[in-house]
Amino acid sequence: MTLAWILFSVYLIGTAYLGWLGHKKTDDFGSFAIGKGDLSPFVVGVTLAASTASAATFIINPGFVYVDGLAAFMHLGLSVYLGIMVMLVLLSFRFRRIGEKAKALTIPDWIGKRYESNNFSLYFSIINLLSFAFIVLLVGGISIVMQKLLGVNNVAALAITLVFVTGYVLIGGTYAHVFTNMLQGFLMIGVTVLILYSGIDLMLSEGDLWSKLQVEDPNLVAWVNPDSRFYNDIFSIYISGFLIGSTLVCQPHILTKALYVKSDKSVRNYIIVFGVVFLLFTLLLLTGFWAHFVVPQEQLVDPATGVFRQDLVMTVYLQNAFPDWVFTIVSVVLLAAAMSTLDGLLVGISTITANDLVLNVIDKFGKGHLSEKEKMKLAFRASHIVLIVIAVLVFLVNLNPPELLGIFGQTGVYGLVLAAVPPLLAGVLFKKVPIALVWSTSVIAISTHFLLYFFGAQWFPDAPFTFANPGVTATLGIILGLLPALIGGWWMNRN
């Protein structure tokens, strides 16, 4: 425990120093939101990989692989990875060019300027509040690891996390996010290699693990797991995984990385760096298989409630696979992994709420006209207030967290990106796009997702889809929302 506190304290001090360096480069709202375009592609690529991987990859998702086997790995791992890479290439270049020309600071700002509508920007600033669900997931994941690592209770873990991360984002914005993510990213790479080595060593020493898993449960090594609650058909595993991966690119802390650089060459280079590093992180999901041979199932039961906790798989695997001192080091890095995404989301939700919600409401209903300089000052102050409010709300929700943090976070963030995909993709691919088309398809996409997730099983009991899997409902939302937007855009621009 003493070693854990020493290492964690060193990490806090180092990250706080990087946050201070970010503060020194942040002198207005623009630099707080997206920097000044002076970041190298390598830095942006590592930062993007670190902030995309997050607690879901490092802490939460191996539990799904433990329970549902190969089907979960193919969905959460390779299918999502391929979707992310394809959409990054498809969107990033023209998103940067259009955003640079329009001086856009956020995705709602980009959409509002692309379609020349403040109301459209306001709509997306409200939808962006759904990222709150993913923030809850991240903070909950951090708390799980911190409680085991530092011996603190849930309340103390939540307080430490939220005060620290909110604090350095508050003073340094995007630069603090990027500088700290560089440190966190390299720590994550080192630990990923270490964990993968432990799994390879296990496979060499135990023999044919695949056959042993098949003896334990044939569905664990099946490409489709018929007994799975979430991954029991080709659609829910492969098609939805790819499409969900592609839409996740539309998260504010991912796509806006294209605005951090000043050339298409830089965009290409950071995508290459991201692709290599993120693939390495994706392979961590294999831990869900290895845990079957290292972790006694009783260790995955919450002693307080007697409930099986698949969210504990990664943490308990590390406890059993490594000596205490190595587990301590790795666990500190797992906290860094979660914080690397948390700070990016906090920058995104605060800048979007300030720039696209607060300022748009003031323009729409306020009296008098503010100058551009006055607006930026107001947005800067509002972004800080939003950060504090979000931190308090996340703390309160995580006092009694949802049973499956992964599903809770996925449901919210999928709704956010579904709304953004039609206007972003149509806006990048086509010159002439009616705002009525992309607005209506955006509403169709997000409505389909939430209605089917909450009521699909009741409305369509004989449907061949697993509505309990938010990836499935989101995929149906993509199909019903995106296809009309693309067909309509193509029709409008066919000559």
C-alpha positions as CSV (number, residue, x, y, z in Angstrom):
1,M,0.0,0.0,0.0
2,T,2.9,2.4,0.8
3,L,4.5,1.8,-2.6
4,A,1.1,2.4,-4.3
5,W,0.7,5.8,-2.6
6,I,4.3,6.8,-3.4
7,L,3.9,5.9,-7.1
8,F,0.5,7.5,-7.3
9,S,1.8,10.6,-5.7
10,V,4.7,10.8,-8.2
11,Y,2.2,10.4,-11.0
12,L,0.0,13.1,-9.6
13,I,2.9,15.5,-9.2
14,G,4.2,14.8,-12.7
15,T,0.8,15.2,-14.3
16,A,0.1,18.4,-12.3
17,Y,3.4,19.8,-13.6
18,L,2.3,19.0,-17.2
19,G,-1.0,20.6,-16.5
20,W,0.8,23.7,-15.4
21,L,2.8,23.8,-18.6
22,G,-0.5,23.6,-20.5
23,H,-1.7,26.5,-18.4
24,K,1.3,28.6,-19.6
25,K,0.3,28.0,-23.2
26,T,-3.4,28.7,-22.7
27,D,-4.2,32.4,-23.0
28,D,-7.7,32.4,-24.4
29,F,-10.8,30.3,-25.1
30,G,-9.5,29.2,-28.5
31,S,-6.3,27.8,-27.1
32,F,-8.3,26.2,-24.3
33,A,-10.6,24.4,-26.8
34,I,-8.2,23.2,-29.5
35,G,-4.8,24.7,-28.9
36,K,-3.0,26.8,-31.5
37,G,-2.3,24.3,-34.2
38,D,1.3,23.9,-33.2
39,L,1.2,20.2,-32.0
40,S,3.3,17.6,-33.8
41,P,1.5,14.6,-35.5
42,F,3.3,12.1,-33.3
43,V,2.1,13.9,-30.1
44,V,-1.5,14.1,-31.5
45,G,-1.4,10.4,-32.6
46,V,-0.3,9.1,-29.2
47,T,-2.7,11.5,-27.4
48,L,-5.6,10.2,-29.6
49,A,-4.7,6.6,-28.9
50,A,-4.5,7.2,-25.2
51,S,-7.8,9.1,-25.0
52,T,-9.6,6.6,-27.3
53,A,-8.5,3.5,-25.4
54,S,-9.6,4.7,-21.9
55,A,-10.9,2.8,-19.0
56,A,-13.3,0.9,-21.3
57,T,-10.4,-0.9,-23.0
58,F,-8.1,-1.2,-20.0
59,I,-10.5,-2.0,-17.2
60,I,-14.1,-2.6,-18.3
61,N,-14.2,-4.5,-21.7
62,P,-11.9,-7.5,-20.7
63,G,-14.9,-8.5,-18.5
64,F,-17.1,-8.8,-21.5
65,V,-14.6,-11.1,-23.2
66,Y,-14.3,-13.1,-20.0
67,V,-18.1,-13.7,-20.0
68,D,-18.9,-13.8,-23.7
69,G,-15.6,-15.0,-25.2
70,L,-14.5,-14.6,-28.8
71,A,-17.8,-13.0,-29.9
72,A,-17.2,-10.1,-27.5
73,F,-13.5,-9.8,-28.6
74,M,-14.5,-9.6,-32.2
75,H,-17.2,-7.0,-31.5
76,L,-15.4,-4.8,-29.0
77,G,-11.9,-5.4,-30.4
78,L,-11.3,-5.9,-34.1
79,S,-14.6,-4.8,-35.6
80,V,-14.6,-1.6,-33.6
81,Y,-10.9,-1.0,-34.5
82,L,-11.5,-1.4,-38.2
83,G,-14.6,0.9,-38.1
84,I,-12.6,3.6,-36.3
85,M,-9.7,3.5,-38.7
86,V,-11.9,3.7,-41.8
87,M,-14.0,6.6,-40.5
88,L,-10.9,8.5,-39.3
89,V,-9.5,8.4,-42.8
90,L,-12.8,9.3,-44.4
91,L,-13.6,12.3,-42.1
92,S,-10.4,13.8,-40.8
93,F,-8.9,15.5,-43.8
94,R,-11.9,17.5,-45.0
95,F,-13.1,18.1,-41.4
96,R,-9.8,19.9,-40.8
97,R,-9.9,21.9,-44.0
98,I,-13.5,23.1,-43.5
99,G,-12.9,23.7,-39.8
100,E,-9.8,25.7,-40.4
101,K,-11.5,27.9,-42.9
102,A,-14.6,28.4,-40.7
103,K,-12.4,28.9,-37.5
104,A,-14.5,26.2,-35.8
105,L,-13.6,25.2,-32.2
106,T,-15.9,22.3,-31.6
107,I,-18.0,19.7,-33.5
108,P,-21.3,21.6,-32.9
109,D,-19.5,24.8,-33.9
110,W,-18.2,23.1,-37.1
111,I,-21.7,21.8,-37.9
112,G,-23.4,25.1,-37.2
113,K,-20.9,26.9,-39.5
114,R,-21.0,24.2,-42.2
115,Y,-24.8,24.5,-42.4
116,E,-25.0,28.2,-41.5
117,S,-27.4,27.6,-38.6
118,N,-26.9,28.6,-35.0
119,N,-30.0,26.6,-34.1
120,F,-28.4,23.4,-35.5
121,S,-25.3,24.1,-33.4
122,L,-27.5,24.6,-30.4
123,Y,-29.2,21.3,-31.0
124,F,-25.9,19.5,-31.0
125,S,-24.6,21.3,-27.9
126,I,-27.6,19.8,-26.1
127,I,-27.1,16.3,-27.6
128,N,-23.4,16.5,-26.5
129,L,-24.5,16.4,-22.8
130,L,-25.0,12.7,-23.4
131,S,-21.2,12.3,-23.1
132,F,-21.9,12.7,-19.3
133,A,-22.8,8.9,-19.4
134,F,-19.3,8.1,-20.6
135,I,-17.7,10.3,-18.0
136,V,-19.6,8.4,-15.4
137,L,-18.2,5.1,-16.8
138,L,-14.6,6.4,-16.7
139,V,-14.8,7.8,-13.2
140,G,-16.5,4.6,-12.0
141,G,-13.7,2.5,-13.6
142,I,-11.1,4.6,-12.0
143,S,-12.8,4.2,-8.6
144,I,-12.8,0.4,-9.0
145,V,-9.0,0.3,-9.5
146,M,-8.2,3.0,-7.0
147,Q,-10.1,1.3,-4.2
148,K,-8.1,-1.9,-4.7
149,L,-4.8,-0.1,-5.2
150,L,-4.9,2.6,-2.5
151,G,-7.2,1.0,0.0
152,V,-9.7,3.9,0.0
153,N,-13.4,3.7,-0.2
154,N,-15.6,4.7,-3.2
155,V,-16.2,8.3,-1.9
156,A,-12.5,9.0,-1.4
157,A,-11.6,7.6,-4.8
158,L,-14.3,9.7,-6.6
159,A,-13.2,12.8,-4.8
160,I,-9.5,12.3,-5.6
161,T,-10.2,11.6,-9.2
162,L,-12.6,14.4,-9.9
163,V,-10.7,17.1,-8.0
164,F,-7.4,16.2,-9.6
165,V,-8.5,15.7,-13.2
166,T,-10.9,18.6,-13.2
167,G,-8.3,20.8,-11.6
168,Y,-5.6,20.4,-14.3
169,V,-8.1,20.6,-17.1
170,L,-9.5,23.8,-15.5
171,I,-6.1,25.5,-15.7
172,G,-4.7,24.1,-18.9
173,G,-7.5,23.0,-21.3
174,T,-6.4,21.2,-24.5
175,Y,-2.7,21.7,-23.8
176,A,-3.0,20.1,-20.4
177,H,-5.0,17.3,-22.0
178,V,-2.3,16.7,-24.7
179,F,0.8,17.1,-22.5
180,T,-0.6,14.8,-19.8
181,N,-1.8,12.3,-22.4
182,M,1.7,12.0,-23.8
183,L,2.9,10.9,-20.4
184,Q,-0.1,8.6,-19.9
185,G,0.2,7.2,-23.4
186,F,3.8,6.1,-23.0
187,L,3.0,4.6,-19.6
188,M,0.0,2.7,-21.2
189,I,2.2,1.4,-24.0
190,G,4.7,0.0,-21.5
191,V,2.1,-1.7,-19.4
192,T,0.2,-3.0,-22.4
193,V,3.4,-4.8,-23.6
194,L,3.9,-6.2,-20.0
195,I,0.3,-7.5,-19.8
196,L,0.5,-9.1,-23.3
197,Y,3.8,-10.7,-22.4
198,S,2.2,-12.2,-19.3
199,G,-0.5,-13.7,-21.5
200,I,1.9,-15.1,-24.0
201,D,3.9,-16.6,-21.2
202,L,0.7,-18.2,-19.9
203,M,-0.1,-19.7,-23.3
204,L,3.4,-21.2,-23.6
205,S,3.3,-22.7,-20.1
206,E,-0.3,-23.9,-20.0
207,G,-0.4,-25.4,-23.5
208,D,-3.4,-25.1,-25.8
209,L,-5.6,-22.6,-23.9
210,W,-8.0,-22.5,-26.8
211,S,-8.9,-26.2,-26.4
212,K,-9.2,-25.8,-22.6
213,L,-11.6,-22.9,-23.1
214,Q,-13.6,-25.0,-25.5
215,V,-13.9,-27.8,-22.8
216,E,-15.0,-25.2,-20.2
217,D,-17.6,-23.7,-22.5
218,P,-17.6,-24.1,-26.4
219,N,-19.4,-20.8,-26.7
220,L,-16.3,-19.0,-25.4
221,V,-14.4,-19.8,-28.6
222,A,-17.3,-19.5,-31.0
223,W,-17.4,-16.7,-33.6
224,V,-21.1,-16.3,-32.5
225,N,-22.1,-17.0,-28.9
226,P,-25.7,-18.1,-29.0
227,D,-26.0,-17.9,-25.2
228,S,-24.7,-14.4,-24.9
229,R,-27.0,-11.6,-23.9
230,F,-25.2,-9.1,-26.2
231,Y,-23.3,-11.0,-28.9
232,N,-25.4,-13.8,-30.2
233,D,-25.7,-13.2,-33.9
234,I,-23.5,-11.9,-36.8
235,F,-25.3,-8.6,-37.0
236,S,-24.7,-7.7,-33.3
237,I,-21.0,-8.8,-33.4
238,Y,-19.5,-7.9,-36.7
239,I,-21.8,-5.4,-38.5
240,S,-22.7,-3.4,-35.5
241,G,-19.1,-3.5,-34.2
242,F,-17.7,-2.0,-37.4
243,L,-20.5,0.6,-37.7
244,I,-20.2,1.6,-34.0
245,G,-16.5,1.9,-34.3
246,S,-16.9,4.2,-37.3
247,T,-19.4,6.4,-35.5
248,L,-17.3,6.6,-32.3
249,V,-14.9,8.8,-34.3
250,C,-17.6,11.5,-34.1
251,Q,-16.9,12.0,-30.4
252,P,-15.7,15.5,-29.6
253,H,-12.4,14.3,-28.0
254,I,-11.6,12.2,-31.1
255,L,-12.5,14.0,-34.3
256,T,-11.5,17.5,-33.1
257,K,-7.9,16.2,-33.0
258,A,-7.8,17.1,-36.7
259,L,-8.1,20.8,-35.7
260,Y,-4.9,20.5,-33.5
261,V,-2.7,20.4,-36.7
262,K,-2.3,22.6,-39.7
263,S,-1.9,20.3,-42.8
264,D,-3.2,17.2,-44.4
265,K,0.2,15.6,-44.1
266,S,0.1,16.0,-40.4
267,V,-3.4,14.4,-40.3
268,R,-2.1,11.4,-42.3
269,N,0.9,11.0,-40.0
270,Y,-1.0,11.2,-36.7
271,I,-3.6,8.6,-38.1
272,I,-0.7,6.2,-38.8
273,V,0.7,6.7,-35.3
274,F,-2.7,6.2,-33.8
275,G,-3.4,3.1,-35.8
276,V,-0.3,1.3,-34.5
277,V,-0.7,2.3,-30.9
278,F,-4.4,1.7,-30.7
279,L,-4.1,-1.7,-32.2
280,L,-1.7,-2.6,-29.4
281,F,-4.2,-1.3,-26.8
282,T,-7.0,-3.3,-28.5
283,L,-5.1,-6.6,-27.9
284,L,-5.5,-6.1,-24.2
285,L,-9.0,-7.5,-24.5
286,L,-7.3,-10.9,-24.7
287,T,-6.9,-10.7,-21.0
288,G,-10.6,-11.7,-20.7
289,F,-9.5,-15.2,-22.1
290,W,-6.4,-15.5,-19.9
291,A,-8.4,-14.6,-16.7
292,H,-10.2,-18.0,-17.0
293,F,-6.9,-19.7,-16.1
294,V,-5.6,-17.2,-13.5
295,V,-8.6,-15.9,-11.6
296,P,-10.8,-18.0,-9.3
297,Q,-14.4,-17.0,-10.0
298,E,-15.1,-16.3,-6.4
299,Q,-12.7,-13.4,-6.5
300,L,-15.1,-11.7,-9.0
301,V,-17.9,-11.7,-6.5
302,D,-18.6,-8.4,-4.7
303,P,-18.2,-9.3,-1.0
304,A,-20.7,-6.7,0.0
305,T,-23.6,-7.7,-2.3
306,G,-22.6,-11.3,-3.4
307,V,-23.1,-10.2,-7.0
308,F,-20.8,-11.3,-9.8
309,R,-18.8,-8.3,-11.1
310,Q,-17.4,-8.7,-14.5
311,D,-16.0,-5.2,-14.3
312,L,-13.4,-6.6,-11.8
313,V,-11.8,-9.0,-14.3
314,M,-8.8,-7.0,-15.4
315,T,-8.0,-5.7,-11.9
316,V,-8.2,-9.2,-10.3
317,Y,-6.2,-10.8,-13.2
318,L,-3.4,-8.3,-12.5
319,Q,-3.5,-9.2,-8.8
320,N,-3.1,-12.9,-9.6
321,A,-0.7,-12.7,-12.6
322,F,1.9,-10.3,-11.1
323,P,3.8,-9.9,-7.9
324,D,2.4,-7.2,-5.6
325,W,4.9,-4.5,-6.6
326,V,4.3,-5.1,-10.3
327,F,0.6,-5.1,-9.8
328,T,1.0,-1.7,-8.0
329,I,2.9,-0.2,-10.9
330,V,0.5,-1.5,-13.5
331,S,-2.5,-0.3,-11.6
332,V,-1.2,3.2,-11.4
333,V,-0.9,3.1,-15.2
334,L,-4.5,1.8,-15.5
335,L,-5.6,4.9,-13.6
336,A,-3.5,7.0,-16.0
337,A,-5.3,5.2,-18.9
338,A,-8.7,6.1,-17.6
339,M,-7.7,9.7,-16.8
340,S,-6.3,10.1,-20.3
341,T,-9.8,9.8,-21.8
342,L,-11.5,11.6,-18.9
343,D,-9.6,14.8,-19.4
344,G,-10.3,14.8,-23.1
345,L,-14.0,14.4,-22.5
346,L,-14.0,17.1,-19.9
347,V,-12.3,19.5,-22.3
348,G,-14.9,18.6,-24.9
349,I,-18.1,18.8,-22.8
350,S,-17.0,22.1,-21.2
351,T,-16.0,23.9,-24.4
352,I,-19.0,22.7,-26.3
353,T,-21.4,23.7,-23.5
354,A,-19.8,27.1,-23.1
355,N,-19.2,27.9,-26.8
356,D,-22.3,26.3,-28.4
357,L,-24.9,26.2,-25.7
358,V,-24.3,29.2,-23.4
359,L,-23.3,31.6,-26.2
360,N,-26.0,30.5,-28.5
361,V,-28.7,30.9,-25.8
362,I,-27.3,34.4,-25.0
363,D,-27.4,35.3,-28.7
364,K,-30.9,34.0,-29.1
365,F,-32.5,35.4,-25.9
366,G,-30.1,37.9,-24.5
367,K,-30.4,41.6,-24.7
368,G,-27.8,43.7,-26.4
369,H,-25.0,42.5,-28.7
370,L,-21.7,41.2,-27.4
371,S,-18.5,41.6,-29.4
372,E,-16.5,38.6,-30.4
373,K,-13.9,39.3,-27.8
374,E,-16.6,39.6,-25.1
375,K,-18.1,36.3,-26.2
376,M,-14.8,34.5,-26.0
377,K,-14.2,35.8,-22.5
378,L,-17.6,34.7,-21.4
379,A,-17.2,31.3,-23.0
380,F,-13.9,30.9,-21.1
381,R,-15.5,31.6,-17.8
382,A,-18.5,29.4,-18.6
383,S,-16.3,26.5,-19.5
384,H,-14.8,26.6,-16.1
385,I,-18.2,26.7,-14.4
386,V,-19.4,23.7,-16.5
387,L,-16.3,21.7,-15.5
388,I,-17.2,22.1,-11.8
389,V,-20.9,21.3,-12.2
390,I,-20.1,18.2,-14.3
391,A,-17.6,17.0,-11.6
392,V,-20.2,17.4,-8.9
393,L,-22.9,15.5,-10.8
394,V,-20.6,12.6,-11.8
395,F,-19.6,12.3,-8.1
396,L,-23.3,12.0,-7.1
397,V,-24.1,9.4,-9.7
398,N,-21.1,7.2,-8.9
399,L,-22.0,7.1,-5.2
400,N,-24.5,4.4,-6.4
401,P,-23.1,3.4,-9.9
402,P,-25.1,1.5,-12.5
403,E,-24.7,-2.3,-12.4
404,L,-22.9,-2.5,-15.8
405,L,-20.8,0.6,-16.2
406,G,-19.8,-0.4,-19.7
407,I,-23.4,-0.7,-21.0
408,F,-24.4,2.5,-19.3
409,G,-21.5,4.5,-20.9
410,Q,-22.1,2.9,-24.3
411,T,-25.8,3.7,-24.4
412,G,-25.2,7.4,-23.8
413,V,-22.1,7.9,-26.0
414,Y,-23.7,6.0,-28.9
415,G,-26.7,8.4,-28.8
416,L,-24.3,11.3,-29.0
417,V,-22.4,10.1,-32.0
418,L,-25.5,8.8,-33.8
419,A,-26.9,12.3,-33.9
420,A,-23.6,13.7,-35.3
421,V,-22.8,11.2,-38.0
422,P,-25.4,12.2,-40.7
423,P,-24.4,15.9,-40.7
424,L,-20.7,15.3,-40.4
425,L,-20.4,12.6,-43.1
426,A,-22.8,14.3,-45.5
427,G,-21.1,17.7,-44.8
428,V,-17.7,16.2,-45.6
429,L,-18.7,14.2,-48.7
430,F,-21.1,16.6,-50.4
431,K,-21.0,20.3,-51.3
432,K,-24.8,20.9,-51.3
433,V,-26.7,19.3,-48.4
434,P,-30.1,20.7,-47.2
435,I,-30.1,21.3,-43.5
436,A,-33.6,19.8,-43.3
437,L,-32.2,16.5,-44.6
438,V,-29.4,16.1,-42.1
439,W,-31.3,17.5,-39.1
440,S,-34.2,15.0,-39.7
441,T,-31.9,12.1,-40.2
442,S,-30.0,13.0,-37.1
443,V,-33.2,12.9,-35.1
444,I,-34.2,9.6,-36.7
445,A,-30.8,8.0,-35.8
446,I,-30.8,9.0,-32.1
447,S,-34.5,8.3,-31.6
448,T,-34.2,4.8,-33.1
449,H,-31.3,4.0,-30.8
450,F,-33.0,5.0,-27.5
451,L,-36.5,3.8,-28.4
452,L,-35.2,0.3,-29.4
453,Y,-32.8,0.1,-26.5
454,F,-35.5,0.8,-23.9
455,F,-38.6,-0.7,-25.6
456,G,-37.4,-2.9,-28.5
457,A,-37.7,-6.2,-26.6
458,Q,-41.2,-5.3,-25.6
459,W,-42.3,-4.0,-29.0
460,F,-40.6,-6.7,-31.1
461,P,-40.3,-9.8,-28.9
462,D,-39.7,-12.1,-32.0
463,A,-37.1,-9.8,-33.6
464,P,-33.7,-11.5,-34.4
465,F,-31.8,-8.6,-32.7
466,T,-30.4,-8.3,-29.2
467,F,-31.9,-5.0,-28.1
468,A,-30.1,-5.3,-24.7
469,N,-26.8,-4.6,-26.6
470,P,-26.6,-0.8,-27.3
471,G,-24.3,-1.6,-30.2
472,V,-27.2,-3.3,-32.0
473,T,-29.7,-0.5,-31.4
474,A,-27.1,2.1,-32.4
475,T,-26.4,0.2,-35.6
476,L,-30.1,0.2,-36.5
477,G,-30.1,3.9,-35.8
478,I,-27.1,4.4,-38.1
479,I,-28.8,2.4,-40.9
480,L,-32.1,4.3,-40.6
481,G,-30.5,7.7,-40.2
482,L,-27.3,7.7,-42.2
483,L,-28.5,5.9,-45.4
484,P,-31.2,8.6,-46.2
485,A,-28.7,11.3,-45.5
486,L,-26.1,9.8,-47.9
487,I,-28.7,8.9,-50.6
488,G,-30.2,12.4,-50.3
489,G,-26.8,14.1,-50.4
490,W,-25.8,12.0,-53.4
491,W,-29.0,12.9,-55.2
492,M,-28.6,16.6,-54.6
493,N,-25.0,16.5,-55.9
494,R,-25.3,14.0,-58.7
495,N,-24.7,16.6,-61.5
